[in-house]
Amino acid sequence: MKRIAVQGIVGSFHEDAAQRYFNKKIEVVECKSFTSVCELVDTDKVDYAVMAIENSIAGSLLKNYQLIRDYHLRIIGEIYLHIQMNLMAVKGVKPSDITDIYSHPVALQQCVEYLEQYFPNANLHEGLDTAAAAKLMSDEQLPHAAAIGNLRSAELYKLNILETGIETNKKNYTRFLVLAKHGNPTEKANKASLCFEVGHFYGSLARVLNVFAENEINLAKIQSVPVIGKPNEYTIHVDIEWEKLENYDRALHQALKSVSSLAILGEYERSEIYMHDQ
Ligand SMILES: O=C(O)C(=O)Cc1ccccc1
């Protein structure tokens, strides 16, 4: 059985993403940080990792871009998860009892309107992941607290659901990358993640983007990531998609002339943005 590292515990959105990507035929290895997730892949303690790279509201996780590069990991796939948030607490807790609310910082941010409206005076506690917050309610049987997380965590940690769908934006999704130590060449690949640097002169980035356009390569995402220790210098990360492989090969060849230190972080099959039911 494949071993998959995720940040968080069973019941977290990361674990859900891993289960869905691998069709539940996996052993999940729970980690406390994204760094230890990458460390486990790098040292062959796990086969793969599943790591969030972007939230529709909170934006890109720049630190995770950096980790992928620092550990020289390969992106072998992606999965988008519809993120629905729920308020849950141990049996008997009523909304009027709640003085403290626990969750992951991104989850709290995604529910800010609901929290401001219904719990303006509650103390908000940021934890490592949503499932850990749910587990805390259950382990400590907290009578004045609630957790925010997915329905699976409520079921796993035997919590009552006080309110469902409390996220501000209903089209809320997170994109997770599937990472490995080595690439996994696949004929199904129709998307790639690249990073490169361009010089400080006019048109330098436009020239590379034009190469993609001229070869009918769709730019799915572009993100600049600061180069640590070099003010005003950025690594440009792009996700590109193609219909014809030869267009991609040609574009790559041409782009190499206009960039420095181009790295292919992975070539993989793109995933649709599914609005999964939880
Ligand atoms: O806390 C979790 O369950 C996670 O997996 C991190 C997270 C939090 C909020 C949205 C997506 C992922």
PDBQT file of the ligand as one rigid body, heavy atoms in Angstrom, charges set to zero:
ROOT
HETATM    1  O1  LIG A 301      -6.796  22.166   8.140  1.00  0.00    +0.000 OA
HETATM    2  C1  LIG A 301      -7.003  21.336   7.232  1.00  0.00    +0.000 C 
HETATM    3  O2  LIG A 301      -7.897  20.485   7.284  1.00  0.00    +0.000 OA
HETATM    4  C2  LIG A 301      -6.152  21.377   6.031  1.00  0.00    +0.000 C 
HETATM    5  O3  LIG A 301      -5.986  20.387   5.369  1.00  0.00    +0.000 OA
HETATM    6  C3  LIG A 301      -5.615  22.717   5.614  1.00  0.00    +0.000 C 
HETATM    7  C4  LIG A 301      -6.700  23.485   4.900  1.00  0.00    +0.000 A 
HETATM    8  C5  LIG A 301      -7.449  24.386   5.599  1.00  0.00    +0.000 A 
HETATM    9  C6  LIG A 301      -8.448  25.090   4.952  1.00  0.00    +0.000 A 
HETATM   10  C7  LIG A 301      -8.687  24.868   3.602  1.00  0.00    +0.000 A 
HETATM   11  C8  LIG A 301      -7.939  23.944   2.926  1.00  0.00    +0.000 A 
HETATM   12  C9  LIG A 301      -6.916  23.256   3.572  1.00  0.00    +0.000 A 
ENDROOT
TORSDOF 0
